[in-house]
């Protein structure tokens, strides 16, 4: 099964930032997308907000290598 949500540790690795910075960023994104505390940020929302290519980030989070 593929993962569709992104977590601070993964966001930190993708962005090359600290985990604390990634946590702050995801909290900001939850505010922007009007999400409650218990709701997760999806990879698609993360990509839209950060203007990153969805396929690349999705594959990175799910450990899928490009061919």
N, CA, C and O atoms as a MOPAC input file, in Angstrom:
PM7 MOZYME 1SCF
protein

 N      0.83900 1    -1.17800 1     0.00000 1
 C      0.00000 1     0.00000 1     0.00000 1
 C      0.89000 1     1.25000 1     0.00000 1
 O      1.90300 1     1.29800 1     0.69700 1
 N      0.51700 1     2.21700 1    -0.75600 1
 C      1.30400 1     3.44100 1    -0.88700 1
 C      0.88200 1     4.47800 1     0.15300 1
 O     -0.29200 1     4.58600 1     0.50500 1
 N      1.85200 1     5.22600 1     0.62700 1
 C      1.61800 1     6.29300 1     1.60200 1
 C      1.17600 1     7.54600 1     0.85600 1
 O      1.77300 1     7.91200 1    -0.15600 1
 N      0.11800 1     8.21100 1     1.36000 1
 C     -0.36400 1     9.42900 1     0.69300 1
 C     -0.17900 1    10.67700 1     1.54400 1
 O     -0.39500 1    11.79000 1     1.06300 1
 N      0.21800 1    10.50600 1     2.79900 1
 C      0.44200 1    11.64800 1     3.68700 1
 C      1.93100 1    11.85800 1     3.89000 1
 O      2.72700 1    10.93000 1     3.74500 1
 N      2.29700 1    13.07300 1     4.22400 1
 C      3.70400 1    13.37900 1     4.45900 1
 C      3.87800 1    13.81000 1     5.90900 1
 O      3.02600 1    14.49000 1     6.48000 1
 N      4.98200 1    13.40700 1     6.48000 1
 C      5.27800 1    13.68400 1     7.88500 1
 C      6.52400 1    14.54900 1     7.98600 1
 O      7.31200 1    14.61200 1     7.04300 1
 N      6.71100 1    15.21700 1     9.11900 1
 C      7.82400 1    16.16400 1     9.25500 1
 C      9.20200 1    15.58900 1     8.91200 1
 O     10.01500 1    16.26900 1     8.28500 1
 N      9.46800 1    14.36300 1     9.31000 1
 C     10.78000 1    13.77200 1     9.03100 1
 C     11.01900 1    13.67200 1     7.52300 1
 O     12.11100 1    13.97300 1     7.04200 1
 N      9.99700 1    13.25200 1     6.78300 1
 C     10.12200 1    13.13300 1     5.32700 1
 C     10.24100 1    14.50700 1     4.67200 1
 O     11.04100 1    14.69800 1     3.75700 1
 N      9.44200 1    15.45600 1     5.14500 1
 C      9.50600 1    16.81600 1     4.60400 1
 C     10.88700 1    17.41700 1     4.84400 1
 O     11.42200 1    18.10500 1     3.97500 1
 N     11.46500 1    17.16200 1     6.01300 1
 C     12.79500 1    17.67800 1     6.33600 1
 C     13.84400 1    17.11100 1     5.37800 1
 O     14.72200 1    17.83800 1     4.91300 1
 N     13.75100 1    15.83200 1     5.09100 1
 C     14.70700 1    15.19400 1     4.17600 1
 C     14.55300 1    15.75900 1     2.76700 1
 O     15.54400 1    16.08900 1     2.11500 1
 N     13.32900 1    15.86700 1     2.30300 1
 C     13.07000 1    16.36900 1     0.95000 1
 C     13.55100 1    17.80200 1     0.78400 1
 O     14.13300 1    18.14900 1    -0.24400 1
 N     13.31200 1    18.63700 1     1.79100 1
 C     13.66100 1    20.04900 1     1.70000 1
 C     15.08600 1    20.35500 1     2.15300 1
 O     15.59900 1    21.44400 1     1.89600 1
 N     15.72100 1    19.40500 1     2.82000 1
 C     17.06900 1    19.65000 1     3.33000 1
 C     17.07100 1    20.63100 1     4.48300 1
 O     18.02000 1    21.39500 1     4.65900 1
 N     16.01000 1    20.60700 1     5.26700 1
 C     15.85900 1    21.50600 1     6.42100 1
 C     15.81900 1    20.66800 1     7.69600 1
 O     15.82100 1    19.43800 1     7.64000 1
 N     15.78200 1    21.34000 1     8.84100 1
 C     15.69400 1    20.62900 1    10.11400 1
 C     14.28200 1    20.08400 1    10.30200 1
 O     13.33300 1    20.53800 1     9.66200 1
 N     14.16300 1    19.11500 1    11.18200 1
 C     12.84900 1    18.55600 1    11.45600 1
 C     11.95000 1    19.59200 1    12.12900 1
 O     10.73900 1    19.59500 1    11.91200 1
 N     12.53000 1    20.46100 1    12.93500 1
 C     11.76000 1    21.52600 1    13.58400 1
 C     11.17000 1    22.47300 1    12.54200 1
 O     10.01000 1    22.87200 1    12.64500 1
 N     11.96600 1    22.82800 1    11.54600 1
 C     11.48300 1    23.69500 1    10.46300 1
 C     10.35500 1    23.00200 1     9.70500 1
 O      9.35900 1    23.63600 1     9.35600 1
 N     10.50700 1    21.71200 1     9.45300 1
 C      9.48300 1    20.95600 1     8.73100 1
 C      8.18300 1    20.88900 1     9.54200 1
 O      7.09600 1    20.97700 1     8.97100 1
 N      8.28600 1    20.73400 1    10.85900 1
 C      7.09300 1    20.70900 1    11.71100 1
 C      6.35000 1    22.04100 1    11.63800 1
 O      5.12300 1    22.07800 1    11.53600 1
 N      7.10400 1    23.12000 1    11.69200 1
 C      6.51100 1    24.45200 1    11.59500 1
 C      5.83500 1    24.64300 1    10.23900 1
 O      4.73400 1    25.18800 1    10.15800 1
 N      6.49200 1    24.19600 1     9.19100 1
 C      5.94300 1    24.30300 1     7.84200 1
 C      4.64000 1    23.52200 1     7.71800 1
 O      3.66400 1    24.03000 1     7.16600 1
 N      4.61500 1    22.30000 1     8.22300 1
 C      3.39300 1    21.49500 1     8.12700 1
 C      2.26000 1    22.10100 1     8.96500 1
 O      1.09700 1    22.02000 1     8.57000 1
 N      2.57800 1    22.69600 1    10.09600 1
 C      1.55400 1    23.39500 1    10.89100 1
 C      0.97800 1    24.57300 1    10.10500 1
 O     -0.23200 1    24.80000 1    10.11200 1
 N      1.85400 1    25.31900 1     9.42900 1
 C      1.41000 1    26.43700 1     8.59900 1
 C      0.51500 1    25.94000 1     7.47000 1
 O     -0.50400 1    26.55700 1     7.15900 1
 N      0.90100 1    24.82200 1     6.86100 1
 C      0.10600 1    24.24700 1     5.77300 1
 C     -1.27400 1    23.81000 1     6.27200 1
 O     -2.26700 1    23.96800 1     5.56200 1
 N     -1.34000 1    23.26800 1     7.47700 1
 C     -2.63300 1    22.87700 1     8.03800 1
 C     -3.54000 1    24.09400 1     8.19700 1
 O     -4.74500 1    24.01100 1     7.96000 1
 N     -2.96000 1    25.22000 1     8.59700 1
 C     -3.72900 1    26.45600 1     8.70500 1
 C     -4.22800 1    26.90500 1     7.33700 1
 O     -5.39100 1    27.27900 1     7.18900 1
 N     -3.35800 1    26.86700 1     6.34700 1
 C     -3.71100 1    27.29300 1     4.98700 1
 C     -4.83200 1    26.42700 1     4.42200 1
 O     -5.75700 1    26.93700 1     3.78900 1
 N     -4.74900 1    25.11200 1     4.65000 1
 C     -5.74600 1    24.18600 1     4.10200 1
 C     -6.91700 1    23.92800 1     5.06700 1
 O     -7.71700 1    23.01700 1     4.84900 1
 N     -7.00800 1    24.73600 1     6.12900 1
 C     -8.10600 1    24.63100 1     7.11100 1
 C     -8.27900 1    23.21400 1     7.65200 1
 O     -9.38900 1    22.68300 1     7.69900 1
 N     -7.16900 1    22.61700 1     8.05500 1
 C     -7.21000 1    21.27200 1     8.60900 1
 C     -7.18400 1    21.33300 1    10.12000 1
 O     -6.60900 1    22.24500 1    10.71500 1
 N     -7.81300 1    20.35200 1    10.72700 1
 C     -7.79700 1    20.24300 1    12.17800 1
 C     -6.49100 1    19.56700 1    12.61100 1
 O     -5.76500 1    19.00200 1    11.79400 1
 N     -6.21600 1    19.63800 1    13.90400 1
 C     -4.96100 1    19.12800 1    14.44300 1
 C     -4.73000 1    17.65000 1    14.11500 1
 O     -3.59800 1    17.24500 1    13.85400 1
 N     -5.78300 1    16.85300 1    14.12700 1
 C     -5.64200 1    15.41900 1    13.89800 1
 C     -5.56100 1    15.03200 1    12.41300 1
 O     -5.29800 1    13.87200 1    12.09400 1
 N     -5.78300 1    15.98600 1    11.51000 1
 C     -5.76600 1    15.68200 1    10.08100 1
 C     -4.35800 1    15.83000 1     9.51300 1
 O     -3.62500 1    16.75400 1     9.86400 1
 N     -4.00100 1    14.91300 1     8.63900 1
 C     -2.66700 1    14.90500 1     8.05000 1
 C     -2.62100 1    15.72300 1     6.76400 1
 O     -3.64200 1    15.94200 1     6.11200 1
 N     -1.42500 1    16.16600 1     6.41400 1
 C     -1.18700 1    16.87500 1     5.15900 1
 C     -0.83800 1    15.81900 1     4.10800 1
 O      0.01800 1    14.96500 1     4.34200 1
 N     -1.49900 1    15.87900 1     2.96000 1
 C     -1.21300 1    14.90200 1     1.91500 1
 C      0.02100 1    15.32100 1     1.11700 1
 O      0.44200 1    16.47700 1     1.14600 1
 N      0.57600 1    14.36500 1     0.41700 1
 C      1.73000 1    14.64200 1    -0.43100 1
 C      1.34100 1    15.64600 1    -1.50900 1
 O      2.12600 1    16.53100 1    -1.84800 1
 N      0.13800 1    15.51100 1    -2.04500 1
 C     -0.33000 1    16.43500 1    -3.08900 1
 C     -0.42200 1    17.86800 1    -2.55900 1
 O      0.00100 1    18.80000 1    -3.24100 1
 N     -0.96500 1    18.05700 1    -1.35900 1
 C     -1.05600 1    19.38800 1    -0.75900 1
 C      0.33700 1    19.96100 1    -0.50900 1
 O      0.58700 1    21.14000 1    -0.76100 1
 N      1.23400 1    19.12200 1    -0.01300 1
 C      2.61400 1    19.53600 1     0.22400 1
 C      3.25100 1    20.01700 1    -1.07400 1
 O      3.90800 1    21.05800 1    -1.09800 1
 N      3.05800 1    19.26500 1    -2.14500 1
 C      3.64100 1    19.62500 1    -3.44000 1
 C      3.04700 1    20.91100 1    -3.99900 1
 O      3.77300 1    21.74300 1    -4.54500 1
 N      1.73600 1    21.08200 1    -3.86700 1
 C      1.09500 1    22.31900 1    -4.31900 1
 C      1.66000 1    23.51500 1    -3.57800 1
 O      2.01200 1    24.52700 1    -4.18500 1
 N      1.74400 1    23.39200 1    -2.26300 1
 C      2.20800 1    24.50000 1    -1.42600 1
 C      3.66300 1    24.85100 1    -1.70600 1
 O      4.02400 1    26.02700 1    -1.75400 1
 N      4.49700 1    23.83500 1    -1.89000 1
 C      5.93100 1    24.04500 1    -2.08300 1
 C      6.33000 1    24.14700 1    -3.55900 1
 O      7.50400 1    24.35600 1    -3.86600 1
 N      5.37400 1    24.00200 1    -4.46300 1
 C      5.61800 1    24.04400 1    -5.91400 1
 C      6.67500 1    23.00300 1    -6.31700 1
 O      7.65000 1    23.31200 1    -7.00300 1
 N      6.45000 1    21.77900 1    -5.87500 1
 C      7.33700 1    20.66700 1    -6.20000 1
 C      6.59300 1    19.67400 1    -7.08400 1
 O      5.36700 1    19.59000 1    -7.02000 1
 N      7.31900 1    18.92100 1    -7.90900 1
 C      6.66300 1    17.92700 1    -8.76600 1
 C      6.12700 1    16.75000 1    -7.93900 1
 O      6.87400 1    16.09600 1    -7.21100 1
 N      4.84000 1    16.49900 1    -8.06500 1
 C      4.17100 1    15.46800 1    -7.27100 1
 C      4.80700 1    14.09200 1    -7.46200 1
 O      5.09400 1    13.40500 1    -6.48200 1
 N      5.02600 1    13.69000 1    -8.69300 1
 C      5.55000 1    12.34300 1    -8.95900 1
 C      6.88300 1    12.10300 1    -8.26500 1
 O      7.10600 1    11.03300 1    -7.69700 1
 N      7.76300 1    13.08500 1    -8.30700 1
 C      9.08000 1    12.93600 1    -7.68600 1
 C      8.96300 1    12.78300 1    -6.16800 1
 O      9.60300 1    11.91400 1    -5.57600 1
 N      8.15100 1    13.62300 1    -5.54900 1
 C      7.99500 1    13.57400 1    -4.09400 1
 C      7.28200 1    12.28300 1    -3.68000 1
 O      7.68600 1    11.63600 1    -2.71400 1
 N      6.23800 1    11.91300 1    -4.39800 1
 C      5.49800 1    10.67700 1    -4.09200 1
 C      6.43000 1     9.47000 1    -4.14700 1
 O      6.41700 1     8.62100 1    -3.25500 1
 N      7.23000 1     9.40600 1    -5.19300 1
 C      8.15900 1     8.28900 1    -5.34100 1
 C      9.22400 1     8.29500 1    -4.25300 1
 O      9.62400 1     7.23500 1    -3.77000 1
 N      9.67900 1     9.46000 1    -3.87000 1
 C     10.67900 1     9.57700 1    -2.81300 1
 C     10.12100 1     9.07500 1    -1.47200 1
 O     10.77200 1     8.30100 1    -0.77100 1
 N      8.93200 1     9.51700 1    -1.13400 1
 C      8.30600 1     9.13100 1     0.13700 1
 C      8.01500 1     7.62700 1     0.16800 1
 O      8.15100 1     6.98900 1     1.21200 1
 N      7.62300 1     7.07400 1    -0.95300 1
 C      7.26500 1     5.65600 1    -1.01500 1
 C      8.42900 1     4.75300 1    -1.41200 1
 O      8.24800 1     3.54600 1    -1.56800 1
 N      9.60400 1     5.31600 1    -1.57400 1
 C     10.78600 1     4.51600 1    -1.88100 1
 C     10.76800 1     3.87900 1    -3.25500 1
 O     11.32100 1     2.79700 1    -3.45600 1
 N     10.13200 1     4.55200 1    -4.19800 1
 C     10.05400 1     4.03100 1    -5.55800 1
 C     11.15800 1     4.69400 1    -6.37300 1
 O     11.27200 1     5.91900 1    -6.40700 1
 N     11.96100 1     3.87500 1    -7.02100 1
 C     13.06000 1     4.41600 1    -7.82400 1
 C     12.58400 1     4.69100 1    -9.24000 1
 O     11.75300 1     3.96500 1    -9.78600 1
 N     13.12400 1     5.75000 1    -9.82000 1
 C     12.80300 1     6.10400 1   -11.21000 1
 C     13.49800 1     5.12700 1   -12.14600 1
 O     14.57700 1     4.61100 1   -11.85300 1
 N     12.85800 1     4.89300 1   -13.26400 1
 C     13.45100 1     4.01800 1   -14.28200 1
 C     13.86700 1     4.81100 1   -15.45800 1
 O     14.38900 1     4.25400 1   -16.42400 1

